[in-house]
Amino acid sequence: MTSKTDSTAKNTTAFAAQAAISFGASLFAMLVAVYFMEADPWIKGFLALGTLYLTTSAFTLAKVIRDQQEDQRVFHRIDQARVDKILAEHDPFKAVS
């Protein structure tokens, strides 16, 4: 039986680094903008809290989407294994009774 390699796309290290740097720069810029904004402290606190809440909810959403994709991949692999087993056991020259 031949083994198949996983055909899913993998991210490069450069792409992961670019995404992390982009995230860090945008969060830093937003927090600096809130800090230097000319407004009352409670308004700054409200905007900073909103920024942090948006950041944590974005991480949660990304994790949920990733988990759903992994679950679908597992079901797809199980279905593919069943089809492979049926095809391996199938004999096209066997007489139908």
PyMOL commands that place a pseudoatom at each C-alpha (Angstrom):
pseudoatom trace, name=CA, resn=MET, resi=1, chain=A, elem=C, hetatm=0, pos=[0.000, 0.000, 0.000]
pseudoatom trace, name=CA, resn=THR, resi=2, chain=A, elem=C, hetatm=0, pos=[1.400, 3.377, -0.933]
pseudoatom trace, name=CA, resn=SER, resi=3, chain=A, elem=C, hetatm=0, pos=[1.331, 6.206, 1.553]
pseudoatom trace, name=CA, resn=LYS, resi=4, chain=A, elem=C, hetatm=0, pos=[0.130, 9.606, 0.449]
pseudoatom trace, name=CA, resn=THR, resi=5, chain=A, elem=C, hetatm=0, pos=[1.663, 12.830, 1.635]
pseudoatom trace, name=CA, resn=ASP, resi=6, chain=A, elem=C, hetatm=0, pos=[-0.524, 15.514, 3.173]
pseudoatom trace, name=CA, resn=SER, resi=7, chain=A, elem=C, hetatm=0, pos=[-1.479, 17.913, 0.411]
pseudoatom trace, name=CA, resn=THR, resi=8, chain=A, elem=C, hetatm=0, pos=[-2.510, 20.782, 2.653]
pseudoatom trace, name=CA, resn=ALA, resi=9, chain=A, elem=C, hetatm=0, pos=[-0.663, 24.049, 2.185]
pseudoatom trace, name=CA, resn=LYS, resi=10, chain=A, elem=C, hetatm=0, pos=[1.886, 24.916, 4.838]
pseudoatom trace, name=CA, resn=ASN, resi=11, chain=A, elem=C, hetatm=0, pos=[2.812, 28.458, 5.788]
pseudoatom trace, name=CA, resn=THR, resi=12, chain=A, elem=C, hetatm=0, pos=[6.425, 29.503, 5.455]
pseudoatom trace, name=CA, resn=THR, resi=13, chain=A, elem=C, hetatm=0, pos=[8.442, 30.888, 8.343]
pseudoatom trace, name=CA, resn=ALA, resi=14, chain=A, elem=C, hetatm=0, pos=[8.635, 34.237, 6.566]
pseudoatom trace, name=CA, resn=PHE, resi=15, chain=A, elem=C, hetatm=0, pos=[4.836, 34.429, 6.306]
pseudoatom trace, name=CA, resn=ALA, resi=16, chain=A, elem=C, hetatm=0, pos=[4.429, 33.606, 10.003]
pseudoatom trace, name=CA, resn=ALA, resi=17, chain=A, elem=C, hetatm=0, pos=[7.016, 36.231, 10.938]
pseudoatom trace, name=CA, resn=GLN, resi=18, chain=A, elem=C, hetatm=0, pos=[5.370, 38.833, 8.715]
pseudoatom trace, name=CA, resn=ALA, resi=19, chain=A, elem=C, hetatm=0, pos=[1.968, 38.118, 10.289]
pseudoatom trace, name=CA, resn=ALA, resi=20, chain=A, elem=C, hetatm=0, pos=[3.367, 38.350, 13.827]
pseudoatom trace, name=CA, resn=ILE, resi=21, chain=A, elem=C, hetatm=0, pos=[5.250, 41.584, 13.103]
pseudoatom trace, name=CA, resn=SER, resi=22, chain=A, elem=C, hetatm=0, pos=[2.198, 43.096, 11.428]
pseudoatom trace, name=CA, resn=PHE, resi=23, chain=A, elem=C, hetatm=0, pos=[0.009, 42.189, 14.397]
pseudoatom trace, name=CA, resn=GLY, resi=24, chain=A, elem=C, hetatm=0, pos=[2.502, 43.577, 16.905]
pseudoatom trace, name=CA, resn=ALA, resi=25, chain=A, elem=C, hetatm=0, pos=[2.961, 46.819, 14.972]
pseudoatom trace, name=CA, resn=SER, resi=26, chain=A, elem=C, hetatm=0, pos=[-0.772, 47.422, 14.595]
pseudoatom trace, name=CA, resn=LEU, resi=27, chain=A, elem=C, hetatm=0, pos=[-1.510, 46.728, 18.279]
pseudoatom trace, name=CA, resn=PHE, resi=28, chain=A, elem=C, hetatm=0, pos=[1.401, 48.917, 19.364]
pseudoatom trace, name=CA, resn=ALA, resi=29, chain=A, elem=C, hetatm=0, pos=[0.311, 51.752, 17.069]
pseudoatom trace, name=CA, resn=MET, resi=30, chain=A, elem=C, hetatm=0, pos=[-3.248, 51.620, 18.366]
pseudoatom trace, name=CA, resn=LEU, resi=31, chain=A, elem=C, hetatm=0, pos=[-2.208, 51.662, 22.014]
pseudoatom trace, name=CA, resn=VAL, resi=32, chain=A, elem=C, hetatm=0, pos=[0.261, 54.537, 21.394]
pseudoatom trace, name=CA, resn=ALA, resi=33, chain=A, elem=C, hetatm=0, pos=[-2.464, 56.484, 19.584]
pseudoatom trace, name=CA, resn=VAL, resi=34, chain=A, elem=C, hetatm=0, pos=[-4.841, 56.001, 22.494]
pseudoatom trace, name=CA, resn=TYR, resi=35, chain=A, elem=C, hetatm=0, pos=[-2.140, 57.016, 24.976]
pseudoatom trace, name=CA, resn=PHE, resi=36, chain=A, elem=C, hetatm=0, pos=[-1.233, 60.263, 23.186]
pseudoatom trace, name=CA, resn=MET, resi=37, chain=A, elem=C, hetatm=0, pos=[-4.817, 61.174, 22.264]
pseudoatom trace, name=CA, resn=GLU, resi=38, chain=A, elem=C, hetatm=0, pos=[-6.039, 64.402, 23.836]
pseudoatom trace, name=CA, resn=ALA, resi=39, chain=A, elem=C, hetatm=0, pos=[-9.021, 63.139, 25.776]
pseudoatom trace, name=CA, resn=ASP, resi=40, chain=A, elem=C, hetatm=0, pos=[-10.135, 62.431, 29.315]
pseudoatom trace, name=CA, resn=PRO, resi=41, chain=A, elem=C, hetatm=0, pos=[-8.541, 59.410, 30.995]
pseudoatom trace, name=CA, resn=TRP, resi=42, chain=A, elem=C, hetatm=0, pos=[-11.824, 57.485, 31.084]
pseudoatom trace, name=CA, resn=ILE, resi=43, chain=A, elem=C, hetatm=0, pos=[-12.184, 57.829, 27.301]
pseudoatom trace, name=CA, resn=LYS, resi=44, chain=A, elem=C, hetatm=0, pos=[-8.612, 56.608, 26.808]
pseudoatom trace, name=CA, resn=GLY, resi=45, chain=A, elem=C, hetatm=0, pos=[-9.295, 53.696, 29.143]
pseudoatom trace, name=CA, resn=PHE, resi=46, chain=A, elem=C, hetatm=0, pos=[-12.474, 52.819, 27.275]
pseudoatom trace, name=CA, resn=LEU, resi=47, chain=A, elem=C, hetatm=0, pos=[-10.671, 52.831, 23.905]
pseudoatom trace, name=CA, resn=ALA, resi=48, chain=A, elem=C, hetatm=0, pos=[-7.724, 50.842, 25.285]
pseudoatom trace, name=CA, resn=LEU, resi=49, chain=A, elem=C, hetatm=0, pos=[-10.061, 48.279, 26.817]
pseudoatom trace, name=CA, resn=GLY, resi=50, chain=A, elem=C, hetatm=0, pos=[-11.967, 48.023, 23.525]
pseudoatom trace, name=CA, resn=THR, resi=51, chain=A, elem=C, hetatm=0, pos=[-8.699, 47.502, 21.654]
pseudoatom trace, name=CA, resn=LEU, resi=52, chain=A, elem=C, hetatm=0, pos=[-7.585, 44.734, 23.992]
pseudoatom trace, name=CA, resn=TYR, resi=53, chain=A, elem=C, hetatm=0, pos=[-11.024, 43.067, 23.878]
pseudoatom trace, name=CA, resn=LEU, resi=54, chain=A, elem=C, hetatm=0, pos=[-11.004, 43.164, 20.074]
pseudoatom trace, name=CA, resn=THR, resi=55, chain=A, elem=C, hetatm=0, pos=[-7.517, 41.643, 20.070]
pseudoatom trace, name=CA, resn=THR, resi=56, chain=A, elem=C, hetatm=0, pos=[-8.431, 38.746, 22.364]
pseudoatom trace, name=CA, resn=SER, resi=57, chain=A, elem=C, hetatm=0, pos=[-11.672, 38.062, 20.482]
pseudoatom trace, name=CA, resn=ALA, resi=58, chain=A, elem=C, hetatm=0, pos=[-9.748, 37.980, 17.188]
pseudoatom trace, name=CA, resn=PHE, resi=59, chain=A, elem=C, hetatm=0, pos=[-7.421, 35.322, 18.649]
pseudoatom trace, name=CA, resn=THR, resi=60, chain=A, elem=C, hetatm=0, pos=[-10.425, 33.316, 19.854]
pseudoatom trace, name=CA, resn=LEU, resi=61, chain=A, elem=C, hetatm=0, pos=[-12.125, 33.524, 16.455]
pseudoatom trace, name=CA, resn=ALA, resi=62, chain=A, elem=C, hetatm=0, pos=[-8.939, 32.416, 14.690]
pseudoatom trace, name=CA, resn=LYS, resi=63, chain=A, elem=C, hetatm=0, pos=[-8.624, 29.432, 17.053]
pseudoatom trace, name=CA, resn=VAL, resi=64, chain=A, elem=C, hetatm=0, pos=[-12.261, 28.398, 16.541]
pseudoatom trace, name=CA, resn=ILE, resi=65, chain=A, elem=C, hetatm=0, pos=[-11.907, 28.549, 12.753]
pseudoatom trace, name=CA, resn=ARG, resi=66, chain=A, elem=C, hetatm=0, pos=[-8.669, 26.542, 12.907]
pseudoatom trace, name=CA, resn=ASP, resi=67, chain=A, elem=C, hetatm=0, pos=[-10.285, 23.921, 15.143]
pseudoatom trace, name=CA, resn=GLN, resi=68, chain=A, elem=C, hetatm=0, pos=[-13.255, 23.587, 12.774]
pseudoatom trace, name=CA, resn=GLN, resi=69, chain=A, elem=C, hetatm=0, pos=[-10.929, 23.105, 9.810]
pseudoatom trace, name=CA, resn=GLU, resi=70, chain=A, elem=C, hetatm=0, pos=[-8.935, 20.466, 11.689]
pseudoatom trace, name=CA, resn=ASP, resi=71, chain=A, elem=C, hetatm=0, pos=[-12.153, 18.622, 12.581]
pseudoatom trace, name=CA, resn=GLN, resi=72, chain=A, elem=C, hetatm=0, pos=[-13.220, 18.605, 8.924]
pseudoatom trace, name=CA, resn=ARG, resi=73, chain=A, elem=C, hetatm=0, pos=[-9.782, 17.352, 7.904]
pseudoatom trace, name=CA, resn=VAL, resi=74, chain=A, elem=C, hetatm=0, pos=[-10.060, 14.426, 10.348]
pseudoatom trace, name=CA, resn=PHE, resi=75, chain=A, elem=C, hetatm=0, pos=[-13.475, 13.444, 8.973]
pseudoatom trace, name=CA, resn=HIS, resi=76, chain=A, elem=C, hetatm=0, pos=[-12.145, 13.733, 5.423]
pseudoatom trace, name=CA, resn=ARG, resi=77, chain=A, elem=C, hetatm=0, pos=[-9.203, 11.474, 6.281]
pseudoatom trace, name=CA, resn=ILE, resi=78, chain=A, elem=C, hetatm=0, pos=[-11.522, 8.902, 7.874]
pseudoatom trace, name=CA, resn=ASP, resi=79, chain=A, elem=C, hetatm=0, pos=[-13.748, 8.903, 4.777]
pseudoatom trace, name=CA, resn=GLN, resi=80, chain=A, elem=C, hetatm=0, pos=[-10.707, 8.636, 2.514]
pseudoatom trace, name=CA, resn=ALA, resi=81, chain=A, elem=C, hetatm=0, pos=[-9.380, 5.695, 4.556]
pseudoatom trace, name=CA, resn=ARG, resi=82, chain=A, elem=C, hetatm=0, pos=[-12.735, 3.914, 4.151]
pseudoatom trace, name=CA, resn=VAL, resi=83, chain=A, elem=C, hetatm=0, pos=[-12.723, 4.472, 0.393]
pseudoatom trace, name=CA, resn=ASP, resi=84, chain=A, elem=C, hetatm=0, pos=[-9.105, 3.281, 0.163]
pseudoatom trace, name=CA, resn=LYS, resi=85, chain=A, elem=C, hetatm=0, pos=[-9.986, 0.129, 2.112]
pseudoatom trace, name=CA, resn=ILE, resi=86, chain=A, elem=C, hetatm=0, pos=[-12.976, -0.617, -0.138]
pseudoatom trace, name=CA, resn=LEU, resi=87, chain=A, elem=C, hetatm=0, pos=[-10.888, -0.058, -3.267]
pseudoatom trace, name=CA, resn=ALA, resi=88, chain=A, elem=C, hetatm=0, pos=[-8.074, -2.245, -1.934]
pseudoatom trace, name=CA, resn=GLU, resi=89, chain=A, elem=C, hetatm=0, pos=[-10.497, -5.095, -1.196]
pseudoatom trace, name=CA, resn=HIS, resi=90, chain=A, elem=C, hetatm=0, pos=[-12.346, -4.746, -4.492]
pseudoatom trace, name=CA, resn=ASP, resi=91, chain=A, elem=C, hetatm=0, pos=[-11.578, -7.340, -7.152]
pseudoatom trace, name=CA, resn=PRO, resi=92, chain=A, elem=C, hetatm=0, pos=[-12.852, -6.156, -10.546]
pseudoatom trace, name=CA, resn=PHE, resi=93, chain=A, elem=C, hetatm=0, pos=[-12.440, -9.669, -12.033]
pseudoatom trace, name=CA, resn=LYS, resi=94, chain=A, elem=C, hetatm=0, pos=[-14.538, -11.407, -9.407]
pseudoatom trace, name=CA, resn=ALA, resi=95, chain=A, elem=C, hetatm=0, pos=[-17.708, -12.864, -10.847]
pseudoatom trace, name=CA, resn=VAL, resi=96, chain=A, elem=C, hetatm=0, pos=[-20.928, -11.278, -9.652]
pseudoatom trace, name=CA, resn=SER, resi=97, chain=A, elem=C, hetatm=0, pos=[-23.284, -13.902, -8.221]
for i in range(1, 97): cmd.bond("trace and resi %d" % i, "trace and resi %d" % (i + 1))
show_as sticks, trace
zoom trace
